Each structure stands twice: as structure tokens, then as C-alpha cells.
Amino acid sequence: MLFTTVMKSNRDFSRAYKKGRFCASDEVCAYYLINRTPYNKLGITTSKKLGNAVERNRARRIIRAAYRLCESKLPLGYDIVIVARQGIKDKKSTDIEKFLESRLIFDMKKRENEKGVRK
């Protein structure tokens, strides 16, 4: 991933959940928060409710592939946490990519424009 590092600390995840904004679909829920760095930090979470390890790893791979395809369109300087939901089991990365392009990127840019952040 070109402009993204992996989010690993629990503190970053908690901050995104508590202070960040979110948008959701049946497959995934995405939380985002401005981090004021020249790159994004991506975290992916999958619950045991999703299924066994094989199904959870498949969900992570699908999300990572979709993110990689949309990465150049995303604004920089955000912590992004993507949470897999039950509906992701029978989906492909193109379905998640559509969500990222239509909802997440739209919401992030809308927020930048209304708050005057990063102009």
C-alpha cells in the first residue's frame, strides 16, 4: 500500500471508535478520524461472530484488496478502521470497493469541505 501504514495499537483503534465518524453498509462499517500525518493508517477488525479463522481471514483479504484499489482516491491524513459484518461472507472485493468509493470517500471529502479541514 502506497500511502498507508498498518494500525496496530489498541489506543488508535479506540480513538477512532470513540471520536471518529462512521459510515456503514450490510457488509462493513468504517470509522475514520483525522490523524494529521501525511499518510493514512488502516486497521481491519473481524469478530468471532463472523465464523472460523478461515472465514475471518478471507474477510480481511477482501477488505484489504478493496482498500488497495481505492487507496489513491482517499484523502490523506486519516485513521481508518474497517469492521467486517455478517453480510461479508458471500461478497467479493468489488462489492466492498463500491462501498468505499460511494460512501466512505464521499463522507470523508464532505467532512473536509464542511469543516474547512485540509484545504
C-alpha positions in Angstrom: 0.0 0.0 0.0 1.4 3.3 -1.1 0.1 5.9 1.3 -0.9 3.7 4.2 0.6 2.1 7.2 -1.0 -0.6 9.4 -2.7 0.4 12.6 -1.6 -1.9 15.4 -2.1 -0.1 18.7 -5.3 -0.6 20.7 -5.2 3.1 21.5 -5.5 4.1 17.9 -8.5 1.8 17.4 -10.2 3.0 20.5 -9.7 6.7 19.5 -11.2 6.0 16.0 -14.2 4.3 17.6 -14.9 6.9 20.2 -14.0 10.2 18.5 -14.3 9.3 14.8 -17.2 9.4 12.4 -18.5 6.3 10.7 -20.5 5.1 7.7 -21.9 1.6 7.3 -23.3 -1.0 5.0 -24.5 -4.5 5.3 -21.0 -5.9 4.7 -18.7 -3.4 6.6 -18.7 -0.5 8.9 -15.9 2.1 8.5 -14.7 4.6 11.2 -12.5 7.5 10.2 -10.7 10.2 12.2 -8.2 12.8 11.2 -4.6 12.0 12.4 -2.7 15.0 10.9 0.0 12.9 9.3 0.9 12.8 5.6 -0.4 9.2 5.3 -3.3 7.1 6.4 -3.4 4.4 9.0 -5.6 1.4 8.2 -7.0 -1.1 10.8 -9.2 -4.1 10.0 -11.2 -6.0 12.6 -13.2 -9.2 12.3 -15.2 -10.6 15.1 -15.5 -14.3 16.0 -19.2 -13.9 15.3 -18.2 -13.9 11.6 -17.1 -17.5 11.7 -13.9 -19.6 12.0 -10.4 -18.4 11.2 -10.7 -19.2 7.5 -13.7 -17.0 7.1 -12.3 -14.2 9.2 -9.0 -14.2 7.2 -11.0 -14.2 3.9 -12.9 -11.2 5.1 -9.7 -9.4 5.9 -8.2 -10.2 2.5 -11.3 -9.0 0.7 -11.3 -5.7 2.6 -7.5 -5.2 2.1 -7.9 -5.8 -1.7 -10.8 -3.4 -2.0 -8.8 -0.8 0.0 -5.8 -1.2 -2.2 -7.8 -0.5 -5.3 -9.4 2.7 -3.7 -6.3 3.9 -1.9 -5.2 6.6 -4.5 -8.7 8.2 -4.3 -8.8 8.5 -0.5 -7.8 11.8 1.2 -4.6 11.6 3.2 -4.2 12.1 7.0 -6.8 9.7 8.4 -7.0 6.8 10.8 -9.4 4.3 9.1 -10.8 1.3 10.9 -12.9 -1.1 8.8 -15.1 -3.6 10.7 -16.4 -6.7 8.9 -20.0 -7.6 9.4 -22.0 -10.8 8.8 -23.0 -9.8 5.3 -19.5 -10.0 4.0 -19.4 -13.8 3.8 -20.8 -14.1 0.3 -19.4 -10.8 -1.1 -16.4 -10.1 -3.3 -13.8 -7.3 -3.1 -15.6 -5.4 -5.9 -18.7 -5.0 -3.6 -16.6 -3.6 -0.8 -14.8 -1.4 -3.3 -18.1 0.1 -4.3 -18.9 0.9 -0.7 -15.5 2.5 -0.2 -15.9 4.7 -3.3 -19.5 5.6 -2.9 -19.9 6.1 0.8 -16.5 6.3 2.6 -14.7 8.6 0.2 -17.8 10.7 -0.3 -18.3 11.2 3.5 -14.6 12.0 4.1 -14.5 14.6 1.4 -17.8 16.1 2.5 -16.5 16.4 6.1 -13.3 18.1 4.8 -15.4 20.6 2.8 -17.9 21.4 5.6 -15.3 21.9 8.3 -12.7 23.5 6.1 -10.1 20.9 7.1 -7.1 20.4 4.9 -7.8 22.9 2.2 
